[in-house]
Amino acid sequence: MTSELEEYVLRHSETEPEYLYRLWRATNIHTIHGRMASGHLQGRLLKMLVEMIRPKNILEVGTFSGYSAISMAEGLPDDGRLYTFEINDEMEDFTRGWIEGSDVADKIEFIIGDALAEAPKLGITFDMAFIDGDKRNYCECYETVLQIMRPGGFILADNTLWDGHVTDAAYDHDHQTQGIRRFNDLVAQDRRVEKVILPLRDGLTIIRKK
């Protein structure tokens, strides 16, 4: 998508909340991998998907700066809850401040730790999940999440086109690209789910557990 077309899409989509715009700017200024934040278009899509699916409990694997967590929490009902795990404890001070300063802080449980090990211990059956953690572990994460997801629940997996590297032989030996390819192949062949990849931003796969 050209920059002009991207600007056109954003102008004709739901406006990005001012708080999230400030978070996006701060993420890009104060963190090394600022582009990992979901951003305007994906953030508004995540909120809308939550409003469509109407989950009560959401699991997020990979909080980063909190942009996607806040976006999804905006779409939750008053009794809804989002549990978001970030394995990198160096992000805690930055991210916790932005989450706690948001209007939806009461709907978000921000947890520093390994979601694969800790999420099943919560004893919660989730209605929706957003996977955006270490690409090398996407397959393991998917299997863990699927086990604690209700039938009919939705899993969203981010970065599944990986800047086009999934079809580029130059990245055959890149471990993160290999992880995404393994994940895409696994989901494509998995009869337990329905799935579709949206070529939005860096690729977003929507998966429905049968």
DABEL-V244169 format. One record per helix or strand of 3 or more residues. SS is the DSSP state (h for helix, s for strand). FROM is the first residue (numbers start at 0). LEN is the number of residues. If there is no record, write none. Layout:
# DABEL-V244169
SS,FROM,LEN / SS,FROM,LEN
This chain:
# DABEL-V244169
h,2,9 / h,17,13 / h,33,3 / h,38,15 / s,56,5 / h,66,8 / s,80,6 / h,88,12 / h,104,3 / s,107,5 / h,114,8 / s,125,6 / h,134,13 / s,148,10 / h,161,6 / h,168,3 / h,174,15 / s,192,6 / s,203,6
